[in-house]
Amino acid sequence: MVEVSERAAEVLRRSVGAARRFEAEAGIRACRGSSTIDFILATAPEPGDATVEGDGWTLWVETGLDGTVDVGDHDRLVIR
């Protein structure tokens, strides 16, 4: 299960809001990268992704990721 901190929700709202100016279905997807968890722009979830929605944003989370989405240095999203 993934939770989202208030700071991360604000970053998600700003990021998704900007992306939706160009693509109405835009959201953010959290997925495993080569050595980290990546947060990428996407227009739809992958099969099996969990959906977390907030005020003005959608986050799709790859199966198996758990923790709290928070904000690190320079407004970078992380899972703790």
MMTF fields as JSON, N, C-alpha, C and O atoms, coordinates in Angstrom:
{
  "mmtfVersion": "1.0.0",
  "mmtfProducer": "UNKNOWN",
  "numBonds": 319,
  "numAtoms": 320,
  "numGroups": 80,
  "numChains": 1,
  "numModels": 1,
  "chainsPerModel": [1],
  "groupsPerChain": [80],
  "chainIdList": ["A"],
  "bondAtomList": [4, 2, 8, 6, 12, 10, 16, 14, 20, 18, 24, 22, 28, 26, 32, 30, 36, 34, 40, 38, 44, 42, 48, 46, 52, 50, 56, 54, 60, 58, 64, 62, 68, 66, 72, 70, 76, 74, 80, 78, 84, 82, 88, 86, 92, 90, 96, 94, 100, 98, 104, 102, 108, 106, 112, 110, 116, 114, 120, 118, 124, 122, 128, 126, 132, 130, 136, 134, 140, 138, 144, 142, 148, 146, 152, 150, 156, 154, 160, 158, 164, 162, 168, 166, 172, 170, 176, 174, 180, 178, 184, 182, 188, 186, 192, 190, 196, 194, 200, 198, 204, 202, 208, 206, 212, 210, 216, 214, 220, 218, 224, 222, 228, 226, 232, 230, 236, 234, 240, 238, 244, 242, 248, 246, 252, 250, 256, 254, 260, 258, 264, 262, 268, 266, 272, 270, 276, 274, 280, 278, 284, 282, 288, 286, 292, 290, 296, 294, 300, 298, 304, 302, 308, 306, 312, 310, 316, 314],
  "bondOrderList": [1, 1, 1, 1, 1, 1, 1, 1, 1, 1, 1, 1, 1, 1, 1, 1, 1, 1, 1, 1, 1, 1, 1, 1, 1, 1, 1, 1, 1, 1, 1, 1, 1, 1, 1, 1, 1, 1, 1, 1, 1, 1, 1, 1, 1, 1, 1, 1, 1, 1, 1, 1, 1, 1, 1, 1, 1, 1, 1, 1, 1, 1, 1, 1, 1, 1, 1, 1, 1, 1, 1, 1, 1, 1, 1, 1, 1, 1, 1],
  "groupList": [{"groupName": "MET", "atomNameList": ["N", "CA", "C", "O"], "elementList": ["N", "C", "C", "O"], "formalChargeList": [0, 0, 0, 0], "bondAtomList": [1, 0, 2, 1, 3, 2], "bondOrderList": [1, 1, 2], "singleLetterCode": "M", "chemCompType": "L-PEPTIDE LINKING"}, {"groupName": "VAL", "atomNameList": ["N", "CA", "C", "O"], "elementList": ["N", "C", "C", "O"], "formalChargeList": [0, 0, 0, 0], "bondAtomList": [1, 0, 2, 1, 3, 2], "bondOrderList": [1, 1, 2], "singleLetterCode": "V", "chemCompType": "L-PEPTIDE LINKING"}, {"groupName": "GLU", "atomNameList": ["N", "CA", "C", "O"], "elementList": ["N", "C", "C", "O"], "formalChargeList": [0, 0, 0, 0], "bondAtomList": [1, 0, 2, 1, 3, 2], "bondOrderList": [1, 1, 2], "singleLetterCode": "E", "chemCompType": "L-PEPTIDE LINKING"}, {"groupName": "SER", "atomNameList": ["N", "CA", "C", "O"], "elementList": ["N", "C", "C", "O"], "formalChargeList": [0, 0, 0, 0], "bondAtomList": [1, 0, 2, 1, 3, 2], "bondOrderList": [1, 1, 2], "singleLetterCode": "S", "chemCompType": "L-PEPTIDE LINKING"}, {"groupName": "ARG", "atomNameList": ["N", "CA", "C", "O"], "elementList": ["N", "C", "C", "O"], "formalChargeList": [0, 0, 0, 0], "bondAtomList": [1, 0, 2, 1, 3, 2], "bondOrderList": [1, 1, 2], "singleLetterCode": "R", "chemCompType": "L-PEPTIDE LINKING"}, {"groupName": "ALA", "atomNameList": ["N", "CA", "C", "O"], "elementList": ["N", "C", "C", "O"], "formalChargeList": [0, 0, 0, 0], "bondAtomList": [1, 0, 2, 1, 3, 2], "bondOrderList": [1, 1, 2], "singleLetterCode": "A", "chemCompType": "L-PEPTIDE LINKING"}, {"groupName": "LEU", "atomNameList": ["N", "CA", "C", "O"], "elementList": ["N", "C", "C", "O"], "formalChargeList": [0, 0, 0, 0], "bondAtomList": [1, 0, 2, 1, 3, 2], "bondOrderList": [1, 1, 2], "singleLetterCode": "L", "chemCompType": "L-PEPTIDE LINKING"}, {"groupName": "GLY", "atomNameList": ["N", "CA", "C", "O"], "elementList": ["N", "C", "C", "O"], "formalChargeList": [0, 0, 0, 0], "bondAtomList": [1, 0, 2, 1, 3, 2], "bondOrderList": [1, 1, 2], "singleLetterCode": "G", "chemCompType": "PEPTIDE LINKING"}, {"groupName": "PHE", "atomNameList": ["N", "CA", "C", "O"], "elementList": ["N", "C", "C", "O"], "formalChargeList": [0, 0, 0, 0], "bondAtomList": [1, 0, 2, 1, 3, 2], "bondOrderList": [1, 1, 2], "singleLetterCode": "F", "chemCompType": "L-PEPTIDE LINKING"}, {"groupName": "ILE", "atomNameList": ["N", "CA", "C", "O"], "elementList": ["N", "C", "C", "O"], "formalChargeList": [0, 0, 0, 0], "bondAtomList": [1, 0, 2, 1, 3, 2], "bondOrderList": [1, 1, 2], "singleLetterCode": "I", "chemCompType": "L-PEPTIDE LINKING"}, {"groupName": "CYS", "atomNameList": ["N", "CA", "C", "O"], "elementList": ["N", "C", "C", "O"], "formalChargeList": [0, 0, 0, 0], "bondAtomList": [1, 0, 2, 1, 3, 2], "bondOrderList": [1, 1, 2], "singleLetterCode": "C", "chemCompType": "L-PEPTIDE LINKING"}, {"groupName": "THR", "atomNameList": ["N", "CA", "C", "O"], "elementList": ["N", "C", "C", "O"], "formalChargeList": [0, 0, 0, 0], "bondAtomList": [1, 0, 2, 1, 3, 2], "bondOrderList": [1, 1, 2], "singleLetterCode": "T", "chemCompType": "L-PEPTIDE LINKING"}, {"groupName": "ASP", "atomNameList": ["N", "CA", "C", "O"], "elementList": ["N", "C", "C", "O"], "formalChargeList": [0, 0, 0, 0], "bondAtomList": [1, 0, 2, 1, 3, 2], "bondOrderList": [1, 1, 2], "singleLetterCode": "D", "chemCompType": "L-PEPTIDE LINKING"}, {"groupName": "PRO", "atomNameList": ["N", "CA", "C", "O"], "elementList": ["N", "C", "C", "O"], "formalChargeList": [0, 0, 0, 0], "bondAtomList": [1, 0, 2, 1, 3, 2], "bondOrderList": [1, 1, 2], "singleLetterCode": "P", "chemCompType": "L-PEPTIDE LINKING"}, {"groupName": "TRP", "atomNameList": ["N", "CA", "C", "O"], "elementList": ["N", "C", "C", "O"], "formalChargeList": [0, 0, 0, 0], "bondAtomList": [1, 0, 2, 1, 3, 2], "bondOrderList": [1, 1, 2], "singleLetterCode": "W", "chemCompType": "L-PEPTIDE LINKING"}, {"groupName": "HIS", "atomNameList": ["N", "CA", "C", "O"], "elementList": ["N", "C", "C", "O"], "formalChargeList": [0, 0, 0, 0], "bondAtomList": [1, 0, 2, 1, 3, 2], "bondOrderList": [1, 1, 2], "singleLetterCode": "H", "chemCompType": "L-PEPTIDE LINKING"}],
  "groupTypeList": [0, 1, 2, 1, 3, 2, 4, 5, 5, 2, 1, 6, 4, 4, 3, 1, 7, 5, 5, 4, 4, 8, 2, 5, 2, 5, 7, 9, 4, 5, 10, 4, 7, 3, 3, 11, 9, 12, 8, 9, 6, 5, 11, 5, 13, 2, 13, 7, 12, 5, 11, 1, 2, 7, 12, 7, 14, 11, 6, 14, 1, 2, 11, 7, 6, 12, 7, 11, 1, 12, 1, 7, 12, 15, 12, 4, 6, 1, 9, 4],
  "groupIdList": [1, 2, 3, 4, 5, 6, 7, 8, 9, 10, 11, 12, 13, 14, 15, 16, 17, 18, 19, 20, 21, 22, 23, 24, 25, 26, 27, 28, 29, 30, 31, 32, 33, 34, 35, 36, 37, 38, 39, 40, 41, 42, 43, 44, 45, 46, 47, 48, 49, 50, 51, 52, 53, 54, 55, 56, 57, 58, 59, 60, 61, 62, 63, 64, 65, 66, 67, 68, 69, 70, 71, 72, 73, 74, 75, 76, 77, 78, 79, 80],
  "secStructList": [7, 3, 3, 3, 7, 2, 2, 2, 2, 2, 2, 2, 2, 2, 2, 2, 2, 2, 2, 6, 6, 6, 7, 6, 6, 7, 3, 3, 3, 3, 3, 3, 7, 1, 1, 1, 3, 3, 3, 3, 3, 3, 1, 1, 7, 7, 6, 6, 7, 3, 3, 3, 3, 3, 6, 6, 3, 3, 3, 3, 3, 7, 6, 6, 7, 7, 3, 3, 3, 3, 3, 7, 4, 4, 4, 7, 3, 3, 3, 7],
  "xCoordList": [0.844, 0.0, 0.889, 1.909, 0.485, 1.243, 0.404, -0.772, 1.04, 0.421, 1.182, 2.307, 0.572, 1.181, 1.205, 0.165, 2.388, 2.493, 1.865, 1.647, 1.578, 0.986, 1.919, 1.472, 3.213, 4.189, 4.223, 4.272, 4.198, 4.226, 2.941, 2.978, 1.812, 0.546, 0.61, 0.084, 1.243, 1.384, 2.269, 1.951, 3.381, 4.263, 3.515, 3.616, 2.774, 1.984, 0.945, 0.764, 0.267, -0.752, -0.144, -0.699, 0.992, 1.651, 2.14, 1.95, 2.767, 3.329, 2.252, 2.348, 1.236, 0.161, -0.639, -1.055, -0.854, -1.561, -0.863, -1.511, 0.462, 1.232, 1.142, 0.972, 1.252, 1.194, -0.18, -0.286, -1.23, -2.586, -2.922, -3.94, -2.089, -2.291, -2.064, -2.615, -1.241, -0.907, -1.569, -1.819, -1.857, -2.458, -3.456, -3.071, -4.739, -5.815, -5.79, -6.268, -5.251, -5.242, -3.948, -3.736, -3.087, -1.771, -1.865, -2.753, -0.932, -0.755, 0.714, 1.53, 1.05, 2.418, 2.402, 1.486, 3.419, 3.537, 4.815, 5.898, 4.676, 5.826, 6.179, 5.344, 7.434, 7.853, 9.322, 10.071, 9.713, 11.103, 11.968, 11.671, 13.048, 14.051, 15.219, 15.102, 16.337, 17.502, 18.046, 18.5, 18.002, 18.5, 17.676, 18.003, 16.619, 15.785, 14.324, 13.996, 13.468, 12.068, 11.939, 12.315, 11.41, 11.228, 9.793, 8.87, 9.608, 8.288, 8.24, 8.935, 7.414, 7.394, 6.003, 5.005, 5.941, 4.648, 4.088, 4.824, 2.793, 2.122, 0.695, 0.18, 0.067, -1.322, -2.277, -3.494, -1.727, -2.569, -1.721, -0.496, -2.356, -1.606, -1.191, -1.772, -0.186, 0.174, -0.713, -1.226, -0.905, -1.715, -1.198, -0.003, -2.1, -1.755, -1.4, -1.275, -1.232, -0.904, -2.049, -3.222, -1.692, -2.676, -2.855, -1.917, -4.047, -4.328, -4.553, -5.353, -3.835, -4.019, -4.379, -3.648, -5.508, -5.948, -6.07, -6.427, -5.772, -5.904, -6.548, -7.037, -6.55, -7.147, -6.296, -5.295, -6.688, -5.983, -4.848, -4.09, -4.698, -3.623, -4.011, -4.886, -3.322, -3.457, -2.064, -1.181, -1.873, -0.605, -0.884, -1.708, -0.196, -0.276, 0.979, 2.083, 0.819, 1.93, 2.114, 1.183, 3.328, 3.657, 3.407, 3.673, 2.906, 2.653, 3.911, 5.006, 3.738, 4.845, 5.544, 6.354, 5.253, 5.852, 5.005, 3.784, 5.647, 4.962, 5.731, 6.941, 5.021, 5.657, 4.898, 3.736, 5.577, 4.984, 5.714, 6.938, 4.959, 5.544, 5.773, 4.859, 7.014, 7.393, 8.257, 8.455, 8.761, 9.562, 10.973, 11.179, 11.939, 13.341, 13.886, 13.139, 15.177, 15.831, 15.251, 14.937, 15.112, 14.677, 13.314, 13.091, 12.412, 11.055, 11.021, 10.072, 12.023, 12.074, 11.225, 11.383, 10.331, 9.491, 10.29, 11.111, 10.051, 10.713, 9.678, 8.639, 9.976, 9.158, 10.025, 11.135, 9.502, 10.23, 9.568, 10.024],
  "yCoordList": [-1.179, 0.0, 1.242, 1.295, 2.224, 3.465, 4.614, 4.764, 5.419, 6.632, 7.813, 7.658, 8.987, 10.18, 11.281, 11.633, 11.822, 12.915, 14.181, 14.278, 15.139, 16.402, 17.137, 17.687, 17.148, 17.804, 17.129, 17.803, 15.791, 15.057, 15.302, 15.401, 15.398, 15.674, 17.021, 17.161, 18.002, 19.318, 19.238, 19.843, 18.495, 18.322, 17.577, 17.943, 16.547, 15.809, 16.715, 16.668, 17.531, 18.431, 19.394, 19.601, 19.976, 20.918, 20.216, 20.72, 19.061, 18.338, 17.824, 17.993, 17.199, 16.674, 17.819, 17.73, 18.881, 20.039, 20.603, 20.93, 20.719, 21.221, 20.255, 20.685, 18.965, 17.972, 17.927, 17.71, 18.133, 18.067, 19.241, 19.209, 20.267, 21.347, 20.837, 21.377, 19.781, 19.218, 17.872, 17.507, 17.125, 15.791, 15.618, 15.478, 15.626, 15.619, 14.396, 14.469, 13.295, 12.048, 11.841, 10.758, 12.83, 12.671, 12.349, 12.819, 11.548, 11.216, 10.913, 11.071, 10.487, 10.1, 8.615, 8.13, 7.894, 6.472, 6.236, 6.647, 5.562, 5.147, 3.723, 2.822, 3.528, 2.204, 1.977, 2.917, 0.72, 0.378, 0.817, 0.514, 1.541, 1.895, 0.942, -0.102, 1.281, 0.397, 0.256, -0.821, 1.347, 1.249, 2.072, 2.12, 2.714, 3.558, 3.368, 2.608, 4.063, 4.154, 5.406, 6.499, 5.242, 6.365, 6.847, 6.054, 8.131, 8.749, 9.378, 10.359, 8.81, 9.234, 9.705, 9.278, 10.589, 10.989, 9.83, 9.142, 9.617, 8.549, 8.988, 9.926, 8.309, 8.614, 7.512, 7.657, 6.414, 5.305, 4.395, 4.384, 3.639, 2.693, 1.476, 1.182, 0.782, -0.517, -1.564, -1.316, -2.73, -3.775, -4.098, -4.319, -4.122, -4.444, -3.25, -3.392, -2.064, -0.877, -0.515, -0.668, -0.033, 0.526, 2.001, 2.652, 2.52, 3.923, 4.664, 4.245, 5.776, 6.666, 8.023, 8.556, 8.585, 9.86, 10.899, 10.589, 12.112, 13.238, 14.394, 14.239, 15.533, 16.73, 17.238, 17.923, 16.908, 17.378, 16.499, 16.913, 15.3, 14.421, 12.949, 12.551, 12.15, 10.697, 10.1, 10.513, 9.126, 8.41, 6.934, 6.345, 6.332, 4.894, 4.269, 4.754, 3.192, 2.593, 1.151, 0.346, 0.839, -0.521, -1.512, -1.216, -2.665, -3.724, -4.022, -4.134, -4.15, -4.516, -3.349, -3.555, -2.126, -0.955, -0.564, -0.449, -0.364, 0.01, 1.131, 1.267, 1.929, 2.984, 4.282, 4.311, 5.351, 6.687, 7.499, 7.625, 8.047, 8.956, 10.277, 10.843, 10.753, 11.982, 12.799, 12.422, 13.906, 14.809, 14.874, 15.099, 14.674, 14.802, 16.143, 17.11, 16.189, 17.407, 17.87, 17.057, 19.176, 19.809, 19.314, 19.163, 19.064, 18.587, 17.258, 16.988, 16.438, 15.119, 14.148, 14.053, 13.436, 12.451, 11.207, 10.762, 10.646, 9.426, 8.583, 9.086, 7.3, 6.417, 6.017, 5.512, 6.25, 5.905, 4.728, 4.279],
  "zCoordList": [0.0, 0.0, 0.0, 0.687, -0.774, -0.876, -0.324, -0.655, 0.528, 1.037, 0.45, -0.026, 0.484, -0.094, 0.964, 1.522, 1.239, 2.201, 1.626, 0.418, 2.486, 2.027, 1.068, 0.062, 1.38, 0.487, -0.868, -1.897, -0.882, -2.148, -2.937, -4.163, -2.249, -2.931, -3.646, -4.75, -3.032, -3.664, -4.91, -5.934, -4.828, -5.991, -7.096, -8.267, -6.734, -7.728, -8.385, -9.602, -7.596, -8.138, -9.153, -10.232, -8.802, -9.722, -10.989, -12.096, -10.824, -11.964, -12.915, -14.131, -12.351, -13.186, -13.804, -14.959, -13.052, -13.598, -14.822, -15.816, -14.754, -15.9, -17.077, -18.218, -16.815, -17.893, -18.549, -19.756, -17.759, -18.305, -19.218, -19.91, -19.231, -20.209, -21.625, -22.584, -21.751, -23.054, -23.305, -24.454, -22.229, -22.34, -21.209, -20.049, -21.548, -20.544, -19.627, -18.495, -20.088, -19.305, -18.531, -17.985, -18.466, -17.849, -16.357, -15.647, -15.925, -14.523, -14.3, -15.208, -13.117, -12.772, -12.443, -11.778, -12.911, -12.598, -11.809, -12.223, -10.656, -9.855, -10.256, -10.185, -10.68, -11.131, -10.802, -10.535, -10.829, -10.55, -11.727, -12.883, -11.41, -12.416, -12.293, -11.651, -12.895, -12.835, -11.417, -11.031, -10.632, -9.261, -8.273, -7.087, -8.746, -7.901, -8.286, -9.197, -7.582, -7.981, -8.841, -8.419, -10.039, -10.956, -10.898, -10.712, -11.056, -11.166, -12.551, -12.818, -13.437, -14.826, -15.224, -14.643, -16.219, -16.769, -17.571, -18.279, -17.462, -18.193, -18.503, -17.895, -19.445, -19.781, -19.343, -19.456, -18.845, -18.381, -17.5, -17.619, -16.625, -15.797, -16.613, -17.658, -16.122, -16.672, -15.995, -14.904, -16.622, -15.984, -14.581, -14.386, -13.622, -12.242, -11.375, -10.159, -11.978, -11.19, -10.251, -10.593, -9.065, -8.136, -8.486, -8.947, -8.267, -8.546, -7.241, -6.405, -7.074, -5.931, -6.516, -7.35, -6.08, -6.622, -5.519, -4.383, -5.876, -4.964, -5.689, -6.808, -5.067, -5.628, -6.793, -6.578, -8.018, -9.205, -9.68, -10.557, -9.137, -9.579, -9.497, -8.728, -10.324, -10.318, -10.284, -11.036, -9.408, -9.298, -9.509, -8.808, -10.479, -10.696, -10.121, -10.365, -9.356, -8.624, -9.066, -9.02, -9.493, -9.915, -8.783, -7.619, -9.126, -8.162, -7.355, -7.906, -6.043, -5.171, -4.504, -3.6, -4.926, -4.271, -3.075, -3.18, -1.952, -0.719, -0.035, -0.216, 0.749, 1.515, 1.388, 0.982, 1.742, 1.675, 0.617, 0.654, -0.321, -1.305, -0.58, 0.019, -0.648, 0.035, -0.919, -2.075, -0.427, -1.248, -0.693, 0.5, -1.579, -1.209, -1.679, -1.832, -1.904, -2.374, -3.705, -4.574, -3.854, -5.109, -5.578, -6.779, -4.653, -4.939, -5.679, -6.416, -5.499, -6.127, -5.308, -4.091, -5.975, -5.289, -4.966, -5.768, -3.793, -3.334, -2.601, -2.174, -2.461, -1.612, -0.438, -0.607, 0.755, 1.988, 2.658, 3.71]
}
